[in-house]
Amino acid sequence: MGHRAEDSPRGAAGARRDLPTKRGPSRLGQTRRAAPQGLALLTLSALGVVFGDLGTSPLYSLQESFHGPHAVEVTSGNILGVLSLIIWSLLVVVCLKYLTLLLRLDNEGEGGILALVAMLRPARSRGGRAMLVGLGLFGAALLYGDGVITPSISVLSAVEGLKVATPVFEPYVVPLTVLILLALFFVQPWGPGRVGVVFGPIVALWFLSIGAFGAWGVLRAPEVLAAFNPWHAVRFFQESGWHGFRVLGSVILCLTGAEALYADLGNFGRRPIRLAWFSLALPALLLSYLSQGAFLLHHPEAADAPFYRSLPGQALYPMVVLAMLATVVASQALISAVFSLTHQATQLGYCPRLTLRHTSPTHEGQIYLPAINWALMTACVAVVLNFRSSQSLASAYGLAVSGTMLITTLLFGSVARRRWHWPPWALGLAVAGFLLVDASFLGANLLKISEGGWLPLVIASGVFLLMAVWRRGLELLLDQRDTHTVDMEKLFQTLSRSPLPRVRGTAVFLTGTRHGAPLVLMHHLAHNQVLHEQVVLLTVVTENEASVEPSERVSWQSHGQGVTRVTARYGFMEHPDVPRVLEQARQLGLEVLTEPVTFYIGRVTLSVRRGRGAPLWAKRLFRLMLRNAPPTTDHFRLPARRVMELGAQVEF
């Protein structure tokens, strides 16, 4: 795929370049480390937003291993074996892969699978690297399936605790789940930072509670601590064989939220995330899993709900309520990760521009996307109404997680080789080890496609198709626009032969090309037959970096005859502000812009034709996506009363 200049979907400028990403620690991370009070608040927020999902996995992970459709018999050997698999999955995948290695591989403070794609993309992607970029996009698409299933299964599993207390609540499980999900999505406009501050204490209380009850349970059966010995996992596979391999499809549920952890790096920074995990989340999770295993050793009949049944009787109802609150928080991790993912995809040219709101004046990564929020809400409610139980959803869940983890490992290997310059044997050993784990989980979950595993595949395929169609359509559209770009010297020669009247004021033409006269300027000259005293050709360039230094934001050059070209560079996690760009250009020496200032943008109407480049259905889909993109004025923060649109029809 090429990575070229992009006119914004409604005709304004938005060019794109592929430059090497900056190395070294992110400015964002340095800022966060500088303030201890800010670190404490970010750690609390990270606990609420990032670890809610991983923190509530004890509600269903062990249960699915011994009570689900792929369950094994509840014996002491199997209990220790499954517990050992869970413990070492947390240590190897979460602690080593994500928190130790991947969090170091940030793109100017931003993480997630699309940040890896941005670091991987050269100016021209060919061969194996192009295949990795495609895999990265599909992995990102899988996260959308994860974002639909995670809130559904988390909240369902918590509300189902009411059935353990008394069967009277069974008819109300699904309606109550739907109500909780609706409430969760309606508070998203607050933003992940504010939501995290509210949710952080809830998750902290959750971890303290499951840790305390876990310690109490382990003390009653300390022999369960033997599960830390990995030999029990090896012996489990030896004795269970093929059936033991299938159980990996349930074990992976303990890793729910690991990929969102990496995607939320831009929201909170690596230090708060690591501090929250190692100081509270990990010890509490290990104690909770061990306590459930200890209870099953003496009460194998409790395999249908080991988390709730292992609690003291008087603690059941309070823990059900706390679990419902905690699973609402758990859903936040994936929701905020999907917001970040969508914004990155938009800035990298794989998604149409969407209405975006920044929810924090200090942390640019904290954003809210209304369209994505309501789409996720609708999908989550539909999934709950269709599957109706966490056990049914468990079969659908693991495929999205394991597929994304495997693709992330492949991208990690390629990017780390370029960024870290490790010895080939050391990097190869690390990547091979992670791939073995990821491939095992993926293989076990592929066996569950007919039982619900098709759901994340369908969602991911749909999202990937939209990404591919948008990217290819954008390339074809830009090819068409490039053919209409006129060389500046030819334009000046034409104007010198047939001078046009110059009118007072400044005309700012937003264009996606940094060379020649753009189509919107040529239409203005053809129809209005005048030229302003000052003409600015403004191009907004989105880099393959998360952010751009303010001092490197704006550059300009004069073409003479009152025509100036201004280029503004933004990172793929930043939001362009054209009026601010013009003000910064003034500070850099550009002559004072003559008032009034009028912004000219192009509005393209596509005339779809059969032909080379893309199938007819893909062109029609691209036209539909283009037509429904938000107005250019909102995206570039233009004053609406000073904007003029000039339409053009392009054969496509």
Secondary structure, 3 states (H helix, E strand, C coil): CECCCEECCCCCEEEECCCCCCCCCCHHHHHHHCCHHHHHHHHHHHHHHCCHHHHHHHHCHHHHHHHCCCCCCCCHHHHHHHHHHHHHHHHHHHHHHHHHHHHHCCECCECCHHHHHHHHCCCECCHHHHHHHHHHHHHHHHHHHHHHHHHHHHHHHHHCHHHHHCHHHHHHHHHHHHHHHHHHHHCHHHCHHHHHHHHHHHHHHHHHHHHHHHHHHHHHCHHHHHHHCCHHHHHHHHHHCHHHHHHHHHHHHHHCCHHHHHHCHHHHCHHHHHHHHHHHHHHHHHHHHHHHHHHHHHCHHHCCCHHHHCCCHHHHHHHHHHHHHHHHHHHHHHHHHHHHHHHHHHHCCCCCCCCCEECCCCCCCCEECHHHHHHHHHHHHHHHHHHCCHHHHHHHHHHHHHHHHHHHHHHHHHHHHHHCCCCHHHHHHHHHHHHHHHHHHHHHHHCCHHHCCHHHHHHHHHHHHHHHHHHHHHHHHHHHHHHCCECHHHHHHHHHHCCCCEEEEEEEEECCCCCCECHHHHHHHHHHCCEEEEEEEEEEEECCCCCCCHHHCEEEEEEECCEEEEEEEECCCCCCCHHHHHHHHHHCCCCCCCCCEEEEEEEEEEECCCCCCCCHHHHHHHHHHHHCCCCHHHHCCCCHHHEEEEEEEEEC
